[in-house]
Amino acid sequence: MKPVTTAIPHFSESELACKGSGIIKLDPRFAEALPKLREAFGKPMALNSACRTPEHNDKVGGHPTSLHLTDNPKWPTFGTMACDVKWRDWSAVDQECFARLALKMGWRVGLHNGFCHIDRLLDISPDHARFFVYGTYTGNLLKKLEA
């Protein structure tokens, strides 16, 4: 597979690019699935973070094997397979709809107060948890997803 190195439908180069280097390197599975999620959700999805070079990931305190990485030491990816969707200002109903839709469409979901982390880890490692809490999440969506 060849990485996607340009903008994709519904997402600009500046949203996708590493904030430290400007590099865009998306795994093709991620690059195909993200616009489909946006179209199915039917509302804007602004990104906080997508691509991160290993250097930038270190600088921002990211996990050393994060799926945000453009080059991943652990996972067999062809570029970034994760992004963080800003949702701090969304209603609880929109947050729940988005999380449930992402799960239904094969995304792994990480809940945070300010954003929803989504990644395609299940494409390469299907035995991982489908959702998790990121940092100090204080909402009640986790209980709803577990039910």
N, C-alpha and C positions, 0 to 999 in steps of 0.2 A: 504494500500500500504506500501511496505517496501522500505526504502531509499537505494540508490545505494552507496556503500562505497569504490568502487575501480575505477581504470581507465576505460574509455569507448573507443570504437574505435575512432582513430585519435587524442585522447587527453591523455596526460600522467598524472600520479598521481600528479606530481609537478605542472602542469598547473592548475589542478582542485582544489588542496588542499588549505585550508586557509593558507595564508602567515604567520599568527601569531601562529597557532596551529598545522598545518599539517593535520587537519581533512578534510575528504571528506565525504559529506553527500548531495547527489543529489536527488531531487524529480525524481521518475522514468519517469514521462512525459518529463522532461527536459533531462534526461539521454538518452532517446530514440530519442528525436527530434534533439539534437545537432549533432550527427554523420550524420543524414539524411541531415541536412543543409549543413554540410561540403562536403558530397558526391555530393549533387546537385550543390554546388558552384564549385567544381572541382579544388580548389586551397587551399593551406595551410591557416589555420586560427589560428594564435597564440593568446593565451589569456593573458590579463593583470591581470584579476581578475575573480574568479568564487566563490568558497565557502568562506564565512566569518562567523566565530563565532560571537555572539553578542559582545564579548569583543574586538575582532579585528576590527569589524565594527565601534565600538565607537572610537577606536584608530585612524582609518584612516578617521574619519569624515563622515562615511556613514549614510544614512537616517536610522532612528530607525526601520522602517518597510521594509527595502530594500529586494528585492527578492534574493539578494546575501546571505542572512542569512541562516545558517544551521538550526536554530530554529527561526521561525517567530511569533512574538506576534500578528500580524494582519491577515495574510493570511493563509488559510488552506492548507499548503504545507507539503511535507514529506522530506523537505530539500531544498537546493538551487535550484532556478528556473531562475537564471540570470548569465550572464558572460559579460565581456568586451573584444571585439575582437580588437587587435591592427590593425590599418589601416592607420596610419600616412604616411607610405611610399607607400601606394597603389595609383594607378592612380584614377582620378575622375571617370573614366568609371567603374573601378572595384568597387569603393565605391558605386556607384549608382546601379550596377548590384547586389551587395551583399544586399544592403538595400531593393531593390525591391523583391529579391528572399526570403529574410527573412519574409517580410510582406506577401508575397503570401503563405508561408508555416506556417502562423499562429503566427509568432513571433511579439512582440512589439519591436520597434526600437527606440533607443535614440542616436541622433547624437552628436558627440563630435569631435573636431579636431584630437585628438590622437587615439581615439578608437570609436567603435560602440557598444553601450550597447544593448544587446538583452535579452529578457526575455519571459517567458511563462505566464504572467499575464492574457492574454486573455483566457487561459484554465480555469481559476477559476473566472474571472470577465470580461466577454466579452464586457461590456459597456465602458471600458476605451479607451482613445485615442490610436491609433495604432502606432503613432510615435510622437516624441518630441525632443526638443533640450536640450542637456546636457551641463551645464556650458556656456562657451562663444564660441559657435560654430560660425565660420565665413564662412563656405562654403555655396554654393547655392543649395545644395541637397534638403533642406526642401521645397523650392519653387517647385522643380520638383516633389516631392512626393505629394504635395498638389494639383497639377494640375490634 
